[in-house]
């Protein structure tokens, strides 16, 4: 039996008569129910959220006195969520279920009572508790954990309802925080929300990079691993990442590795089609449905029947159309524009965006119910700045590809130094275009020098 974290005098509990609200954010329903029951007995009013986005929306609607976050969130990066929540709601007691919390929350007025409730909740569930990845300095967090929560800090608790039915937890070493000036490529940057909410087992055969994704940086290898994990399933996937970071390549890899690889892969850019035409493009239309519809047409969704539908820049889809897409996602039926009949279509949906849809659900720019159905599994494509160590390999890859049709050119050291010093706001796509412009300017010369690279960069 683990030693008690803190004891709360009964007299102290009985004198607290004011109704306080606690918000519990966890994908584990049994954990929420156990903790909710305990807090209710301590005269707390409890609200529950299944993920970070829902918790944020609940807090915006009515600010609670305390937020208790489970050690992983199915839809948001835990680090970013905790830091953003702390900044937006500085007076809310913020406690992570594994014992980690922000420094400000360590002095919160309700902290002892919340830790007491967590301790009692832990006593009812003998499964190992996992701990959030380090928020600040790894050493400092571990020192804090030894004073606050003496349970293991390198174990993963499968969020199951019973320890008897739960698999043995897998041991995981939390990744170290990136050094100053270097972006984090944590393998936990996006945590998968599997259908059965069990811990993801790392398959040793799923460690190498995919051929579509150039780079050996840990964050790129993690993208390849996640693609391999989810590709064989029918699970909807949301791909988030900055523009030019290879989101469509990830979608193509998911289709290639799936059982639907011999069926159609249909991609549509929701930002490139006018709002008035997007509905007909997606769902199809009948003859005479609108001006110019001289004949009926099958939509992109129906064209992908049996295969994969890739909705690029889903965040740009109008709200009115989001509700119609939600209907299709829920029941697999669509209605062509101008038609009263419904058509049953079997597609796997992949979506991509450069925006934070979780934040958009809070502002109302994106439907929360549609987000929850699309973001069953999240994959984040890193910016080129996050895996700058792969720059040389990417240069060689693009030069080799451009050399298939014309004599292959080399890039000298001066040109490589210029490329390495650039910030790459346009990411890998920008690098490809800079090299292509340099090859054109070089003409018959066999080598790209800093002069050609300077020209290529000056166009941006």
N, C-alpha and C positions, 0 to 999 in steps of 0.2 A: 504494500500500500504506500502510495506516495505521501510525503508529509504535506500537511495542510498549508495552503498558501497564506491564508489570513482568516482570522476568526472575527465575526461581527457580533457584538453583544446584542442580545435580544432586546434590551431596553432601547438601544439605538435604532433598531428596526421598527419598534412599536411607536416611537415618537415621530417617525416620518409619515405625516398624514397627507402631505401635498402630493397630488398625482403627478408622476414623472413619466415620461415616454422614452422607451428604449426601442431602437430599431436594430433588428437582427438580419444581417446579410449573409446568407449561406445557401448553397445549392443542395445541402443535405437536409431534407425535410424532417427527419427524426431529430437531428441536432437542434433545429429551430423549435420543434415542439417541446423537447425536453427543457431547453433553456427558457422558452416562453413560460412554461408552467412554473419554473422556479422563480423567475422574475415577477410573475403575477402574484405569487405567494409573498413576495417582498414589497407588494403594493406598487408595482410598476405597471404602466399601461404599455403593451407590447405590440409593435407592428413588425411584419416580416417581409423580406425581399429575397427572391431566388437568385439574384445576381447584383453586380455593381451598378448597372444602369438603372435597375428598378429601385435600388436603395437610394441612388442619387435623386431620382424623381420623387420618392417618398419624402426625402429630407427637404427638397425644394417646396413641396406642398405644405409641409408642417415640420419645422425644425425640431428634432428630438433633443432630449437632454443627453442621450448617450447613443453611440453606435457600436455594436459588436460585430466584427467581421470575421468570418471563418478564414482559415489559413490559405484558402485559394478561392478564386472567383472564376466561374465558367465563361464569363464574357469580357472581362476587363483585366488589364495588367494590375496586379495587386499593388505594386510599388506606386504606380502613377495614381491609382485610385486613392490610396491613403494620403499621399502628398497633396493631391488636388482637394480632397475632402477637408483636410486640415486647413488649407489655405482659405477655402470658401466658408467653412463653418468652424472658426477657431475656438468657439466656446463650447463645442460639443465634446463630451468625453468620448475618446476614440480608443477602442481596445481591440486588438487582434486575438482570435481565439487561442492561438498558440503561445501567447505571452508577449509578442512584439507589440509595441505601440509607439506613437510619436512621443517626443520628449515633452511637448506641451501637455499631452493627455496624462502623463505620469503624475501630474499634480492636480488632476481633476477632482472635484468634490465627491463624485460618486465612485471613484475607482475601487475602493476597498469593497464596496457592496457588489460591484460588477465582478470583481475577481472571486469573491465568495460564491456568487451564482455560477460562474464558470467552473469553479472547483467542484461544486455539487453536481453540476452537469457532467463533469469528467468522471466522477465516481459512479455514475449510472451507465457509463460506456467505457469498458476496459480496453477498447481498441487504442492503439498508439495515436497520439496527437501529432500532427505535423505543424511546422512553424513557418511563418511567412519568410521569404527571402530577405536578406539584410536591407534595411532602409538607408542606413548611413554607413558607418564604419563597421566591418564584420566583427572585429575584436570587441568593440564597444557593445554591439548588440548581444553577443554571446555573454558578456559580463552581466548585462542587464537581465538576460534570460536566466542566468544562474541565481539571481536574487529574486526573480519573480516567478519563474516557472521551471522547476527542476526536471520536467519530463524530457525525453530525447529530442534533440533539435535536428536530427538528420533522418527522420523517418516520415513516411507518408501514410496518413490514415485514410483508407478507402471509406468514403462517406456512405456507409451502408447502415441499414437499420438494426442489424444485429451482428455482434462479433462472431457468433456461431456460424453465420452464413457468409461472413466476409473472408476474402482471401488474405493470406499473410501479407502484411505491408512490405513494400519493396524499399530497400535502403537507397536514399538519394543524397548526394552531397551537394549542398546549395552552391551555385556558382559564385565566384568572387566578383566583387563590384569592379567595374572598369576604372582604370586610372583616370586622373584629371585630363580633360580634353579628349577623352576617348569614349565613344558611345558604348553603352552596354549591349552585349549580344547574348543576354541571358537566355538559357534554354527555357526558362519559365516566363518569357516575355508574353506569350499567349498560351494560356492553359486550356487544354481541350475539354469540351463538355461532351463526354461520351454518353450514349443513350442510356447505359445502365449506371452511370456515375461512378464507375469503379476506377481505381488507379490504373494509369496507362503503363503497361509493361514494355520496357525497351527491348526490342528485338535486335540481337547482335547482327542480323543480316540487313538491318535497315540503317546502317551508319554512313555509307558512302554517299557522295553527292549524286544527284540526277544529272544526266547529260545536258538537259536544258538549262541548268542553273550553274553558271561558271563561278567558281570560287571555292576556296577551302577554309574560309573563315568559319569559326564556330557557329555564328548566326546563320550563315548560308547552309551549313550542314544540318542545322536544326530545321530549316525550312524543308530540306529534302527528306528528313526523317518524318516530319509531320505529314508530308504528302504521301509517303509510303504507308503510314499508319491509317490514314482515312480513305485513301483511293479505293480500296476494295469494297467499301461500304456505299450505301445509298445516302449517307448523311449529307445534308446541305452544308456548304462551306462558304464562309465569308473571308475574302482575302483583303487585308488592309495594308496599305503601304503608300509611300509618296509616289508621285507621278514619275514614270520612267524607271521604276525599280523592278519590273518584270512580273507584274501580277498576272498578265495573260499567259505568260510562259508557265506559271504555276498552274493555272487552270487547264492548260493543254496537257501538262504532265499528269494531273489528276484524272483527266479523261483517258489518257494513254494507258495508265496503269489500272484502270477500272474494268469490270466485266463488260462495260458498254463501249469498249474501245472500237469495236467494229460498227457501231451505230453512229449517227451524225453528231458532230460537235458544232453547235450553232452559237455564234457570238453576236451580241448586239451592244452597241455603245449607247447607253441611255442619254448621254449628254450631246450626242451628235445628231439626233433626230428631233425636229421641231415637235413641241408638245402636242400640236393638233394632229400630227401623223403617228405619234409613238404608239397610241393604243391600237390603231389598225395594223401597224408594223408588228406588234407583239401578238395580238390575238387574231389577226386576219379580218377580212370583211367580205360582205356579200355584194353582189352587183347592185349599184344604185344606192349604196348605204350613205354616200356623201357625194358631193360634186366632184366629178372626175373619176369616180369608181365605175368604169365602163364594164368591168368584169370582176368576179369574185377572186379572192386571193387568200391562200393559206398563210397564216402568221408564222413568226419565227418560233414561237413555242410549239405549235403543232408540227412544224418542220423538224423539230428536234425529238419527236416521239421515239421512245426507245433508247435515246442517247442522252446527251448532256447539253443543257442550256446555260450559257455563260452571260450574265448580265453585268457588263462593265459599267463602271461609274453609276452604280445603283443609287447612290446618294443624290444624284441629280434628277431622279424620277419625280414627277409632280405628285403631290399628295393624293389628288383624286385618282390617279392611276395606281398608286400604291394600294389603295383599298381593293381595287379589282384584282391586282396581283396577289394580294393576301388571300382572296377567295380561291384563286387557283392553287396556291401553295397548300391551303388547308384541305381541299377536296380533290384536286387533280382534274377539275373540270373547267373548261373555258367556254366563253360565248363570243362568237365572232360579232364584229360591229354590224348592226343591221339584221341580225339573225336572232330568232327566239329559241333555237335549239342549242343544247349544250353538247360539247364534245369532250370525251374522256381522253386525256393525254398522259403518258407515262414518261416523265423526264426527271433527270437529276439536276438540281439547281445549284450553280456556283455563282457567286456574286463578288464583285470587287469594288473598292472605293479608295480614294485618296483622303477621304474625310473620316472623322471619328463619328461613326453612326451612333455610338452610345451617347455622345454629347448632343448629337442632333435630336435624339429622342427626348432629351430634357428640354430643349428649346422649342420642340414641336415641329422641327423641320423634317423629321422622319418619324413614321409611325412606329411606336414601341412594339406593338404586337407583331408587325412584319419583321422588325429587327430580331426579335427573339426566335422567330422561325427560320430566319436566314443564317443567324450566327450560332448555329448548333456547334460548329467547330471553326475556330479562328486560326488563320495563318497570317503572319505578318511578314511582308517582304521588307528587308532593311534597306535604308538608303546607301548609296555608294560610300558616303563618308563613314558609315558604320562598319564597312568591310573594305577599307582602303588598302589593306594588305593584298587584296585580290586584283588591284589595278593593273599590275604588270601582266597577269594572266589574261585579263580581259582585253588588254591591248593586243596581245599575241593572237587571241581568238578572233578579234575583229579583222586584224590585218590578214590572217590566214583566210578568213571567209571572203574578204574583198579580193584576195589574190586568186580566187578560183576562176574568175573571168578575165582578169588582167594580170600582168606580171606582178608577183608579190613584192611588196616593198618592206623595208625594215625601218624601225624607229630608233634613231640614235639616242645616246644618253642625255644629250641636252634637251631633246624633245620630251623624253620620259620625265626629266626633272620638271619641265614646265607643266606637264600633265599632273604630276604628283602634287604640285603646289596649288592646283586649282581646287575650289570648294565643291564643284559638281552639284549645283542646285537641281539640275535636270537629271541627275543620276546616270544610270548606265546608258539610257537612250541618248543623253547629251554627249557622253563619251563616244558613242558610235558615230554620231553626226560630226563631231569635231574631227575624228580620224578620217571620215569620208571626205570632208572638205579639204583636209590636208593632202589626201591622196590625189584629189583632182588638181589641186594647185601645184603639186610636185611634178605633174606631167610625166615625162619619161625618166625623171631622176629615180634612182633605185632606193633612195633613202629619204625619210621624212625628218626634217631638222626643226629646230625651234622656230624658224621663220614661218614654216607652214602651220605649225601648231599655234603660233601667235595669231595668225590670220583666222584659223578655225575658231579660236576662243573669242576673237574680237567680234564675230558675227552674233554671238549670243547676247 
